[in-house]
Amino acid sequence: MKHIQEFDRFAKSYQDYKIIQSKVAKYLVEKTPQKGRYILDLGAGSGEVYRAIEWDFECFYAVDLAANMLALHPSYRVRKIFCNFDDDTCFVKLKKLPIDQIFASSSLQWSKDLNRVFKNIAAISSNLSCALFTSNTFATIHQLLGISSPIYPAKMVLEVAKSFFKVEYEIKEYKLFFPNRRLIFDYIKRSGVSSGKKRAKIADLRQLLRNYPYTYLEFEIIFLWCQK
Ligand SMILES: C[S@@+](CC[C@H](N)C(=O)[O-])C[C@H]1O[C@@H](n2cnc3c(N)ncnc32)[C@H](O)[C@@H]1O
């Protein structure tokens, strides 16, 4: 999977570029009513959800498919589990664990099959707090390039979540400002927000680099607090 290879490749630089993902994880955790003792984090990466949790817990299960991201995850009271959340066999393993709370921050937008992942989550837990980047992230760039976003629209995420859970949700927009355009494009490459797929021609990207009208990037995140 191309995006996993990119997370592995840029795991170290992700640490300097995860500004929005850190904010997202903090907000997601802060607004979650439960304070679980056995916590599962899907797409845990290098630990933004873990860092945002301020209560005492027994065990934190950090699931990820990028070994270099998991290597940077804190270890205290953590069990690192290398598995693919799009794969049913991953959930067969997870089902055996005493989980009472699930988080997924800035990760499920990469799911190949949202319906399947929500179904699997609902089978092992009665609650899920998750935040997904939506297709309105980098909307201007996609528009200028005439390409579609590789990730899901908020409406679709919400529909899928609602078919398995009662859902409270919020859609938030963020802007990240940069001193120059070159840094904007470095950010996209190294932050784990792009899919790692080259969907536009190099010449178009060069032109975009010259013509991009803003000094900021646009992000849209849907936060979902789900209960059965
Ligand atoms: C943008 S990072 C977010 C990491 C962390 N949750 C945070 O907030 O910083 C997305 C993470 O999801 C992981 N990921 C993406 N698809 C995955 C999959 N199918 N199975 C397991 N992990 C996956 C990536 O390897 C990456 O570490």
The ligand as an SDF file (V2000), in Angstrom:
LIG
                    3D

 27 29  0  0  0  0  0  0  0  0999 V2000
   -1.7190   10.6550    9.6540 C   0  0  0  0  0  0  0  0  0  0  0  0
   -1.1260    9.2790   10.6070 S   0  0  0  0  0  0  0  0  0  0  0  0
   -1.9360    9.5700   12.1360 C   0  0  0  0  0  0  0  0  0  0  0  0
   -1.1880    8.9120   13.2730 C   0  0  0  0  0  0  0  0  0  0  0  0
   -1.7130    9.2720   14.6530 C   0  0  0  0  0  0  0  0  0  0  0  0
   -3.0520    8.7250   14.8840 N   0  0  0  0  0  0  0  0  0  0  0  0
   -1.6970   10.7750   14.8450 C   0  0  0  0  0  0  0  0  0  0  0  0
   -2.7620   11.3420   15.1280 O   0  0  0  0  0  0  0  0  0  0  0  0
   -0.6000   11.3760   14.7010 O   0  0  0  0  0  0  0  0  0  0  0  0
   -2.0760    7.8880    9.9680 C   0  0  0  0  0  0  0  0  0  0  0  0
   -1.5770    6.5440   10.5050 C   0  0  0  0  0  0  0  0  0  0  0  0
   -2.5000    5.5230   10.0900 O   0  0  0  0  0  0  0  0  0  0  0  0
   -1.7450    4.3850    9.7170 C   0  0  0  0  0  0  0  0  0  0  0  0
   -2.5420    3.5790    8.7970 N   0  0  0  0  0  0  0  0  0  0  0  0
   -3.0550    3.9480    7.5960 C   0  0  0  0  0  0  0  0  0  0  0  0
   -3.7290    2.9300    7.0270 N   0  0  0  0  0  0  0  0  0  0  0  0
   -3.6430    1.8850    7.9120 C   0  0  0  0  0  0  0  0  0  0  0  0
   -4.1600    0.5610    7.9030 C   0  0  0  0  0  0  0  0  0  0  0  0
   -4.8820    0.1020    6.8700 N   0  0  0  0  0  0  0  0  0  0  0  0
   -3.9200   -0.2480    8.9740 N   0  0  0  0  0  0  0  0  0  0  0  0
   -3.1860    0.2180   10.0340 C   0  0  0  0  0  0  0  0  0  0  0  0
   -2.6720    1.4750   10.0910 N   0  0  0  0  0  0  0  0  0  0  0  0
   -2.8900    2.2940    9.0380 C   0  0  0  0  0  0  0  0  0  0  0  0
   -0.4940    4.9730    9.0620 C   0  0  0  0  0  0  0  0  0  0  0  0
    0.5650    4.0420    9.0210 O   0  0  0  0  0  0  0  0  0  0  0  0
   -0.1990    6.1640    9.9740 C   0  0  0  0  0  0  0  0  0  0  0  0
    0.6540    5.8410   11.0350 O   0  0  0  0  0  0  0  0  0  0  0  0
  1  2  1  0
  2  3  1  0
  2 10  1  0
  3  4  1  0
  4  5  1  0
  5  6  1  0
  5  7  1  0
  7  8  2  0
  7  9  1  0
 10 11  1  0
 11 12  1  0
 11 26  1  0
 12 13  1  0
 13 14  1  0
 13 24  1  0
 14 15  1  0
 14 23  1  0
 15 16  2  0
 16 17  1  0
 17 18  1  0
 17 23  2  0
 18 19  1  0
 18 20  2  0
 20 21  1  0
 21 22  2  0
 22 23  1  0
 24 25  1  0
 24 26  1  0
 26 27  1  0
M  CHG  2   2   1   9  -1
M  END
$$$$
